[in-house]
Amino acid sequence: MTRTADVVVVGAGVIGAAISLELARAGREVVVVDKAGGVGHGSTSASSAIVRFHYSTRTAVALAWEARQVWADWAAHLGRDDAEGLARFVRTGMLVLEAEPGESAAITGDFDAVGVPWERWTPAQVGARRLDAGAFGPPAPVDSEAFFADAHGELGGTWTPDAGYVDDAALAAHDLAEAARARGATYLLRHEVSAVEEGGSRRWWVVAQGQAIEADVVINAAGPWSSAVNALAGVGAEFTVTSRPLRQEVHWLPTAEGLPLALADPDLGTYLRPAAGGLLVGGMEPECDPLEWLADPDEADPRVSAATYEAQSLRAARRIPGLSVPGRPSGVVGVYDAASDWTPVYDRTGRPGFYVAMGTSGNQFKNAPVVGQLVAALVEAVEAGHDHDRDPLVWTAPRTGQPIELATYSRLRTVDPDAPTSVMG
């Protein structure tokens, strides 16, 4: 039997779920397909879910600031009267360490323009938060003499008090999917896409687990599988930005005292945030660490590795005096859909009716609810005849009033040779 829909969304992670909600709200008949057995069971489930505002472009700062307002008002965003049983935003504030006070001048200028509150912290203020303010960088392998060298200075940092994290990433995706279902969206789980072709009674023909779906619009939000979905559809030849799967690990460390804030530590190459009974530690892709690129995200070893655990936990212990590092690793493995400039692609493509929300690079969970809104706005505009390539859409964020320039996320953008090379984006 052939099913019909206005839109097929490929991917039931937090991005796909957010897109499905906004298109269902707009009155579109939406079908979401995903190979996994549950919503948010792919890369979303391994996300640290930090809500922060440090990005390399003003548009990205504005997008993250808008998203923070949504997370703080989550039940209302979903159309719920109460927040019981929903994912929860936890406001902790976030500190980004820096060796020189001027390092973050461009970012704090963007904070001022967008309206993000921030403070400059001195090394003494850093130390007052149970952190070692020593400058140890640049990051070094933990089995090298350089890693154990004495500090060569002190670090201050930039503090954003309104940052934090979402306490359950997969639940947040589930919340979005349930809100979309309540508005008529259909989710087909355990449905792996095997074909995407132009034709049929509508513009596109998607085959998933033997089920054919005809739709006018297809949106590829398949996370680390997105490039493979593009290949099925014959899409992507004109892209100036590429993406590929990158295996990553996040580890859990116990701490009786807890961590009172989220921390980005480029000096040692890690980030941290509070977690139940301890803290989560992830990596920031320092140059001294090898990156584990995958030909196929399904090939990712789901077991945390002793070497990566040792590197990330010892770096965390260098920053947090007295932090214990258990001998047995504990953590999760995920796969980034890493873009060549660590910036996502939210765009139409050269094939009419085929859109992408891909290359999220491990730094877009926080933005997902708003990405759903702007992708829905993009689809509505382009399907109504707007030439987004010639005249890129500028979307006004409804809560903050900030302009979000979608040219920042164009598939045709010029890749800056000085673009970020880490999850910070």
C-alpha positions in Angstrom: 0.0 0.0 0.0 1.3 3.5 -0.8 0.9 6.2 1.7 0.7 9.9 0.8 1.8 12.9 2.8 2.6 16.6 2.3 6.0 16.1 4.0 8.3 13.2 4.8 10.9 13.9 7.5 13.7 11.4 7.5 15.0 11.2 11.1 13.3 11.1 14.4 16.0 12.7 16.5 15.5 16.0 18.2 15.9 18.0 15.0 13.5 15.8 13.0 11.0 15.8 15.8 11.1 19.6 16.1 10.6 20.0 12.4 7.7 17.7 12.4 6.0 19.6 15.2 6.3 23.0 13.4 5.1 21.6 10.0 2.1 19.9 11.7 1.3 23.2 13.4 1.3 24.8 10.0 -1.4 22.3 8.8 0.9 20.0 6.8 0.3 16.2 6.8 3.7 15.0 8.1 5.2 11.5 8.2 8.4 10.9 10.1 10.5 7.8 9.3 13.4 6.5 11.3 15.4 3.2 11.3 15.6 3.2 15.2 13.0 1.7 17.5 12.3 4.9 19.3 12.3 8.7 19.0 15.7 10.2 19.9 17.4 6.9 20.0 20.3 7.9 17.7 22.8 10.7 18.2 20.3 12.6 20.3 20.4 10.1 23.1 24.2 10.6 23.6 24.0 14.4 23.6 25.3 16.3 26.7 22.4 18.7 26.0 24.3 21.8 27.1 22.4 25.0 26.4 25.1 27.7 25.7 25.6 30.8 23.6 29.3 30.8 22.7 29.4 30.5 18.9 31.6 32.0 16.3 28.9 34.0 14.4 26.3 36.4 15.6 23.5 34.5 13.9 24.5 31.4 15.8 24.5 33.3 19.1 21.1 34.7 18.3 19.8 31.3 17.4 21.0 29.8 20.7 19.7 32.7 22.7 16.2 32.3 21.2 16.4 28.5 21.9 17.2 29.2 25.5 14.0 31.1 25.9 12.1 28.1 24.5 13.7 25.6 26.9 12.9 27.8 29.8 9.2 27.7 28.8 9.2 24.2 27.5 5.6 23.2 28.4 4.2 26.3 26.7 6.2 25.6 23.6 4.7 22.1 23.4 1.2 23.4 24.0 1.0 21.7 27.4 -0.6 23.1 30.5 1.9 21.6 32.9 5.5 20.4 32.8 5.0 17.1 34.6 6.9 14.3 32.9 8.6 16.6 30.4 12.3 17.2 29.9 13.6 19.9 32.2 16.0 22.8 31.6 18.5 23.2 34.5 20.0 26.7 34.8 23.6 26.4 36.0 25.4 29.2 34.1 28.5 28.4 32.0 32.1 29.4 32.2 34.3 29.5 29.1 38.0 29.7 30.1 40.4 32.0 28.2 44.1 32.7 28.6 43.8 36.4 27.5 41.0 38.8 28.4 40.7 39.9 24.7 40.2 36.4 23.4 36.4 36.5 23.6 36.0 40.1 22.5 34.2 39.2 19.3 31.8 36.8 21.0 31.0 39.2 23.9 30.3 41.9 21.3 27.8 39.5 19.8 26.4 38.9 23.3 25.8 42.6 23.7 24.2 42.9 20.3 21.9 40.0 20.9 21.1 40.7 24.6 22.9 37.8 26.3 24.0 38.7 29.8 27.6 37.9 30.6 30.4 38.7 33.0 34.2 38.7 32.8 35.7 36.4 35.5 39.1 36.9 36.9 41.4 33.9 37.9 40.3 34.5 41.5 36.7 34.1 40.6 37.5 30.9 38.6 39.3 29.5 41.6 36.4 30.3 44.0 34.3 27.7 42.0 36.5 24.8 43.1 38.4 25.0 39.8 42.2 25.3 39.3 42.7 28.5 37.3 46.1 27.5 36.0 47.0 27.8 32.4 48.3 24.4 31.2 47.6 24.6 27.5 47.7 24.0 24.7 46.1 20.6 25.2 48.6 17.7 25.3 48.4 13.9 25.3 47.9 12.7 28.9 50.9 10.4 28.6 53.3 13.3 27.7 55.6 15.4 29.9 53.8 18.5 28.6 50.5 17.4 30.2 52.1 17.3 33.7 54.1 20.5 33.4 53.4 23.2 35.9 50.9 26.0 35.0 52.5 28.8 33.1 49.9 31.4 34.0 46.3 31.9 35.1 43.0 31.8 33.3 40.0 34.0 33.6 36.9 33.4 31.6 33.5 34.5 30.3 30.5 33.7 32.4 27.0 33.5 31.0 24.6 33.0 33.9 21.6 31.9 31.8 23.2 28.8 30.3 22.6 25.3 31.6 21.5 21.9 30.3 18.5 19.8 29.5 18.3 16.9 31.9 17.2 14.2 29.4 18.0 14.7 25.7 16.0 11.7 24.4 13.0 12.7 26.5 13.1 16.2 24.9 12.9 14.6 21.5 10.0 12.4 22.7 8.2 15.5 24.0 8.4 17.2 20.6 7.3 14.0 18.8 4.3 13.6 21.1 3.3 17.3 20.5 3.6 16.7 16.8 1.5 13.5 17.0 -1.2 15.4 18.9 -1.4 17.7 15.8 -1.6 14.8 13.4 2.0 13.8 12.5 2.6 10.1 11.9 5.8 8.4 13.1 7.0 5.2 11.4 9.8 3.8 13.6 11.9 0.8 12.6 11.5 2.0 9.0 14.9 2.3 7.4 14.9 4.3 4.2 16.0 2.3 1.2 15.0 4.5 -1.7 14.3 8.2 -2.3 13.3 9.0 -5.9 11.5 11.8 -7.8 8.2 10.8 -9.3 4.8 9.3 -8.5 1.6 11.2 -8.0 3.5 13.7 -5.9 7.0 15.1 -6.3 8.9 12.5 -4.2 8.7 8.8 -3.6 10.3 7.5 -0.3 10.5 3.8 0.4 11.1 2.7 4.0 10.9 -0.9 5.2 9.0 -1.8 2.1 6.4 1.0 2.7 6.1 3.6 -0.1 5.3 7.2 0.8 4.6 9.8 -1.8 5.1 13.4 -0.7 5.7 16.9 -2.1 8.5 17.6 0.3 11.3 15.5 1.8 13.4 16.8 4.7 16.6 15.0 5.5 17.2 15.2 9.2 18.9 11.8 9.5 21.9 12.9 11.6 25.1 11.0 10.8 23.1 9.0 8.2 22.2 12.3 6.3 24.9 12.0 3.7 23.8 8.5 2.8 20.2 9.7 2.5 21.4 12.5 0.2 23.1 9.9 -1.9 19.9 7.9 -2.2 18.2 11.0 -3.5 20.9 12.1 -5.8 21.4 15.3 -3.8 24.4 17.2 -2.8 26.6 17.7 -5.9 26.4 21.5 -5.5 27.2 21.6 -1.8 30.3 23.5 -0.8 30.0 22.1 2.8 30.4 18.4 3.4 29.6 16.3 6.5 30.7 12.8 7.7 30.2 10.7 10.7 32.5 11.2 13.7 32.5 8.9 16.7 32.6 10.6 20.1 32.5 9.7 23.7 31.2 11.4 26.8 32.2 10.0 30.2 30.6 10.2 33.7 32.8 10.8 36.8 31.5 10.7 40.3 32.0 13.7 42.6 30.5 14.1 46.1 30.7 17.9 45.9 29.2 18.1 42.4 30.0 20.8 39.8 28.2 24.1 40.3 28.4 25.1 36.7 28.9 24.0 33.1 32.5 24.6 31.8 34.2 24.8 28.5 37.9 24.4 28.9 39.8 24.9 25.6 43.0 25.2 27.5 42.9 21.5 28.3 40.5 20.4 25.5 37.4 19.3 27.5 33.9 20.5 28.5 32.0 19.5 31.6 28.5 19.8 33.0 26.8 18.6 36.2 25.1 15.2 36.1 23.3 13.0 38.7 25.9 12.1 41.3 28.8 13.6 39.4 29.6 15.2 36.1 29.8 14.6 32.4 33.1 15.1 30.5 33.4 15.5 26.8 36.1 16.4 24.4 36.7 19.6 22.3 38.7 17.9 19.5 42.1 19.2 20.6 44.7 18.9 17.9 46.7 16.4 19.9 43.9 13.8 19.9 43.1 11.7 16.8 39.6 11.9 15.4 37.7 8.7 14.7 36.0 9.2 11.4 33.6 6.5 10.2 32.6 5.3 6.8 29.3 4.2 8.2 27.8 5.4 11.6 26.4 1.9 12.2 30.1 0.7 12.5 30.6 2.8 15.6 31.9 0.7 18.5 29.3 1.3 21.3 31.8 0.6 24.1 33.7 3.5 25.7 37.4 3.1 25.1 40.0 3.1 27.9 42.3 5.6 26.1 39.6 8.2 25.5 38.3 7.8 29.0 41.7 8.3 30.5 42.4 11.4 28.4 39.2 13.1 29.1 39.0 12.2 32.8 42.6 13.1 33.6 42.1 16.5 31.9 39.0 17.1 34.0 41.0 16.1 37.1 43.6 18.6 36.2 41.0 21.4 36.3 39.1 20.1 39.4 41.4 19.5 42.3 40.5 16.3 44.2 38.4 14.8 41.5 38.5 11.1 41.7 39.0 9.0 38.5 37.6 5.5 38.8 39.6 2.8 37.1 36.5 1.5 35.3 35.2 3.7 32.5 31.6 4.8 32.5 30.0 6.8 29.7 28.2 6.8 26.3 29.2 6.7 22.7 27.6 8.9 20.0 28.2 9.9 16.4 28.4 13.5 15.2 27.2 14.5 11.7 30.3 16.7 11.5 30.3 19.4 8.9 33.5 20.6 7.3 33.2 23.9 9.1 31.4 22.6 12.2 28.3 24.6 11.2 25.0 22.9 10.2 23.3 23.1 6.8 19.6 24.2 7.0 18.7 24.7 3.4 16.8 23.7 0.3 18.8 21.7 -2.3 19.1 21.7 -6.1 16.3 19.2 -6.3 12.9 20.9 -5.9 11.1 19.8 -2.7 14.2 18.2 -1.1 15.5 20.0 2.0 18.3 19.2 4.5 18.8 19.8 8.2 22.2 18.2 8.6 25.8 18.7 9.6 24.7 19.5 13.1 28.3 18.7 14.3 27.4 17.8 17.9 26.4 21.4 18.8 22.8 21.8 17.7 20.7 19.9 20.3 20.2 23.2 22.2 18.9 24.9 19.0 16.5 22.1 17.9 13.2 23.6 18.9 14.0 26.8 17.0 15.5 24.9 14.1 12.1 23.3 13.7 10.6 26.8 13.4 13.1 28.2 10.9 13.1 25.0 8.7 9.3 25.2 8.6 9.5 28.8 7.6 12.0 28.0 4.9 9.8 25.2 3.5 6.8 27.5 3.5 8.7 30.3 1.7 10.4 28.2 -0.9 7.3 26.1 -1.7 5.5 29.4 -2.2 8.1 30.4 -4.8 10.7 32.3 -2.9 14.2 32.1 -4.4 16.2 31.3 -1.3 19.5 30.9 -3.2 19.3 34.4 -4.7 17.6 36.1 -1.7 18.4 34.1 1.5 15.6 34.2 4.0 16.0 36.2 7.2 13.8 34.8 9.9 12.7 36.8 12.9 12.9 34.9 16.1 9.5 35.3 17.8 10.7 35.5 21.5 13.8 37.7 21.2 13.0 39.5 18.0 16.5 38.7 16.7 17.1 38.3 12.9 18.3 34.8 12.0 20.2 34.9 8.7 19.7 31.6 7.0 22.6 32.3 4.7 24.8 31.3 7.6 23.5 27.8 7.2 23.5 27.7 3.4 24.7 24.6 1.5 26.4 27.0 -0.9 28.3 29.1 1.7 32.0 29.9 1.3 33.8 27.9 4.0 36.0 30.2 6.1 39.5 28.8 6.3 39.5 30.1 9.9 36.2 28.4 10.7 35.9 26.5 14.0 37.5 23.1 14.3 35.6 21.8 17.3 32.2 21.1 18.7 32.0 24.7 20.0 31.0 25.8 16.5 
